[in-house]
Amino acid sequence: MIKADIYKPTFMLLMVIHLVWLTSCGSNNRKQPQKATEVAGCAQSLQVLIKHSGWKSPFKSNFTAEIESTDDKKLRVQLLSPPNGGSRTAHTIGWIVIDEQKKTLSDITNDPENPEPITYQLKDWNRFITCFHEDAENPSTTGPVLQLSDLFTEGSTTAFSPKDLNKDEPNIKQFKAKLIRFEQQHKGDQLNTEDVSILINHEVFDNSNTYVNSSWLAYFLNKYHISPLKLNDAFEQAITQEDLIAVKILLQHGFIVSDQQLKAARLAKENSVRLTHYNLQNKGLDESGDPTFYDEKKSKIDAIQQLINLQYQANIIQDNDGFTNLREYKSKTSNIIRRIQNAEHIKVLDNTGEWWQVETVSGQKGYVFWTRIKSGKVTR
């Protein structure tokens, strides 16, 4: 590392001129590699890669990472601590080398000649490498397959909606290029519903630093024709995280509420009451002395409970034949208990699989094929 010498300003000036000359010459002879920080989301994915790795540092909870140089598939990353103590500049706290060819992460802070290997999570590695090599102006189907988590990275904010994609803003243009590539790679695919979960917000907790405009949830549900049968986990996650907008979108997509979702809402309400109690009576600390991060002013659980209870009560039978058969077991060949007429209200006890357990108004229980059950539109 070169240290500044305040007694030799002329020497330093010459050095700066020399470096500028070298840089300009180099740019004429070869194309400079695209920096990760110049691609939307790459700075964040780089930081996530390092933060989730085995890198040991007292600054791990609060640092930034910048690519300092690239050479033969190696990236030299400078690690910086944010300005503090009145200082307006960040301070270097170390260096890490990313060797793409060997797929290694190494700490060279103490000894560049004897780097210390660092463990990392493969999904974080793949996300960053994919982002680093992406050509934002010429999206392609080649290269590693993108996932939704590559579009909506951890810790990022996606405030714009699908309607904003034609706006002439750098972050939107870069996102659009990545989205085009994603859709080229996933033509006709069924999205993994676990990926859909990243589109559900968690705003009721102050320590949540990721936000996605809920219009994207509706966009991907419709784009890939995701069956309501596959959305139980996503719906219950929306309840638990008190994302009222996501709950409404999933209902509009055809999700039918059962006893299971009512139970999830009751548990979420109990958790809300418990955390609110800690905030009021224990200065926001739970029984272990840890902060709850729960903001009861942002709570939507009461509205969610009211909405899904109304939807549950609106569940009816709707069949082209004018009725459907209530069967003893989960099979079209099992005994018929009785016929249920169209528009007859039912309770859905279990909405997993294709044969759902229901209870009629008269208290009879049995199984009905899921497509015969509809829910009236409830606006709240």
N, C-alpha and C positions, 0 to 999 in steps of 0.2 A: 504494500500500500504506500502511495506517495504522500508524504506529509507536506502541507503548505508551509512555505518559508516567507514570513512577512518581510524579511530583510532582502529578499531578492525578487522584487516585482518585475524587473526586466526579464529575468530568466523565466518566470511564470508566464509572462506575456508571450514570449517566444514559444514556449511549450504549447500554449493554447492555439497559436497560429499554426504550429506544426501539426497538431492533432486535427484541426479543421481541414488542413491541406490533405492529410491522409484520408480523412473521411470522404472528402469530395472526390479524390482519385478513386477510392474503392468503389464509390457508388457508380462511377462511370464504367468500371470493368466487370461488375457482376450485380445481379439482382439481389437486393437485401431480403433476407427471410422475413416473413410476416411475424410480427411480435404477437404474443398471446394477448397482451393487454390492448391490442388494436382490434380484437374481435370481440363481439358482444358476449359477455358472460365468461370469457377466458380468464380474466383477472380473478373473478370469484372462484372459478373451478380450480385455478392454481392454488389459491389460498386454502380451499377445502382439502385439496390433496395433501398439503403440508400439515394443516391443522389436524387432520385425521390420522396422520402418520405417526411413526415412533420417534419423531424429532423431539429431543429433550431441551427445553429452554424455559426459563421463568417468564418469558414474553409470549408464550404460546397462545395465551388467551387474547392477546391484543397485539397484532402485528400486521404488516402489509408485505406483499412479495412482488418483486419486479424482475423481469428477465433482463439481465445485464448484458449477456452476449450469447451467441449461438455458434457452434463449431462442430462439424462432423457428427450430427445427430445428438450433440450434447448441449444442454441449456444450463447456463450459469445463472442462478437466481439469487438476487440480493434480498436479504431479509431486513426489514426496517421496523423500528418502534415508532409510534406516532409522537408528534411533538408534545412535550410536557414541561412543567416547571418554568413556564414563561418563554421557552424556546419556540421559535416558529419553524424550525426544521426538524425533519425526522432523523433518527440516528441508526446507523448500521449495526445490526446485532448478529449478523452471520451471513454465510453463503451456503447454498445447497446446489449440487450438480444433478441434473436429470439426464441420465444416459438412456436415450430412447432405444438404441441398438441392443444394449445389454439389459434394458428394462430395470435399471437400478436407480435408487435415490440415495445420495451420499452427502454427508455433512463435511465440508472442507474448511469450516471456520477456524479450527485450531491448527490443522496441518493439511495443506492442500496436497502434499505428497502422499499422505496416508489418510485418505478419506474414511470416515466412519459410516458404514452402511446403515440405512434407515428403512424400516419396514413401512409398508403402505397398503392401502386398500385398492384392490384391482379395479373396482368400479370407478373410484376417484381418478386413478391413473388413466383409464380409457377415456373418461369424460374430458380430461384436460388435453390429452394428446389429440383426440378428435377435434377439439375446438382449435387447438394450435395450428393444425394443418388445413383447417377449412378455408376455402377461398370464398369470402363473403359475396363477391361480385359474380362468381360463376358456380352456383350450387351444382353438385354432382351426386349421382347415386353411388359412386365408388367410395371406397374407404370404409371405416368402421360404421356399423349401423347405429344411427342416432336413436335415443329413447326420449320420452317426454321429459325426463330429468335433465336432459341436455338442453332442452328449450327453456325450461323453468328451473334454473339452478338454485341450489340451497342458498338462502340469504339474499336472494334478489327480489326486486319489486317489478312486477309486470302490470302497470296501471292501465295501459292501453288495451283496447278491445279488438276483436277481429275486424270491426268496421274501420279501424284506424290504420290498417296495413298499407294503404296507399299514401299516407302522409310522408312528406319529405323530411324525415328526421333520422339522423344516423342510427340511433338505437333501434328504431322500428324497421329501417331498411335491413339492418344486419339480422334482426330477428326473422324478418320475412324470408331472407335468403336461407336461413337455417330451417325454417318451417317448410319451405318448398322442398328442400333436400329430404327432410323427414317424411313428407308425404309421398315423395317419389320412391322412397325406400319401403314404405308401408302401404302400398296400393292394395286395397281389398283386405288388408290384415284386420284381425280382431285385436284391439289393444288389450294389453294386460291390465285388468282392473286395479291391480296394485299400483300401477303407474298413474291411473286416474286419481288416486288418493292425493297426489301432490297438488292437485288443482283445488283442493278443499282448504279453506283458510282457517286460521287459528287465532283470530284477532283478540279474543277474550283474554289471552295471556300476553302480558307485556314483553316477555322475553322471546316472543315469536318475531323473527326478523325477515320472514318470507311472506310475500303477498302476491296473489294472482287474481287479476280481474275475473270475476265469476263467469263472464261471457265465454271464456275459454273452456270451461267445463261443459257448457251447452254445445259449444262448437265441436268438441271431440266426441261427445256422446252421439251427436247426429252424424258427424263425418264418418264414423266407423260403425254406426248402427249397433251400438252395444246393447245387448239384451238386458232388460230389467232383471232377469234371473241372475245376472252376474254382479248386481250392484248392492247386495245386502251389506257387505263390508263397508263400501263407500258411504252408504246411507247412514249406517250406525256411526261411522267416523264423523260425518257431518253433524250428527246429533251430539256426540261427545265433545266435539270442538265448537259447538254452538254456532255453526255456520248456517244461518237461516236461509240465506240466498241459495246455497247449495242444496239444502233440503227441498226448497221450492222447485229448483231446476230438475232434481231427480224425480220428484212427483210428476212434473210436467212430462217427463220422459217415459212415464208409464209405471213407475214403481208403486207397488201395492203394499200398504202398511199392514203388518201383522202384530200379534201379541209380542213378538220378539223385539220389534222396534219401540213399542210402548214401554217395554221393560227397560230398554236402553235409555229412553228419555227419563224414566223415573230415577234411574241410577245417576244420570247426568244432573238432574235437579238436586238430588241428595248431595252430590259432590259440590255443586254450586253453593248450596246452603252451608256446607262444611267449610269451604274456602272463604266464604263471606264472613263466617264467624271468626275465622283466624284473622282476617283483615281488621275486623272491628275490635276483637277482644285480645289479640295477641300480636298487634303491630305488624300484621302481614306475614307472620312466621308460622309454619305448621308445627306438628308435634315433635318433629326432629330438629326444629330450629332453623329450617331452611325457608327462604322466601317463597310464597305461593305464586307470585307474579300474576295472580288472578285479579282482573279488573271487573268487579261486579256491575259497574256502570255500563259496560259493553255487553253484558249478558243477554242472550237471546233465548235462553232455555224455556222461559214461560211461553213465549210466542211459538216456539217449536212444538212444545207439548200441546198447546191449543190446536195448532194446525194439524198435526198428525192424528190427534184424537178425532177431529172432524173427518179427516180422510178415512180413518178406520171405520167410523160409523157410516160412511158413504159407500162401503164395499157392497157390490151387488152381483148377481148372476146375469150374464149376457151371452146368449148362444143363438146362432142362426136358426136352430130348430125350435126356439121358443122356450126351451128348458134344457137342463143338464142333469146328469145322473150323479147322485151322491153315492159313492162306492165305499165298500167296507175296507178295502186295502188300496195300495198305490198301484192299481192296474186296471185297465179297461175290461179285463175278463173277470174281475172280482164281483162279488154279489152287489146288487143295487139295493141300497137302503131305501131310497125314495127319489122322486124327481123334485128338482128345485126349479121353480118357474123363473122366467126372466124378470128382472127388476126386484126379485126377492132379496132382502138384506141378509147378509151372512157375516159372521165373525171369522176372520182368517187367523187361525191359531199358529200356523207354521207355514212360512212361504219359502222354504228351501226345496230345491229340486223342482221337478215338473209337476208332481202331484202334491197339492197343498191340502193340509188338514184344515177343515172348516167346521163351524158350528152353525146350525140353522136357528131361526128365531124360536123354534119349539124346543131347542136344546139337543137336537140330534147331531152327532159328530161323525165325520167320514172324510173322504178324499174327493177332490175335484181337480180336473186338469187345469193348469194355471191360466190358460188362454180364455177360459170361460168366466174369469173373474175380472171385473172392472171397478173403477172407483169414480164417483161423480166429481165434477170439478168444484173445488172449494177455494175461494179467493180470500186471502187474508194478508 
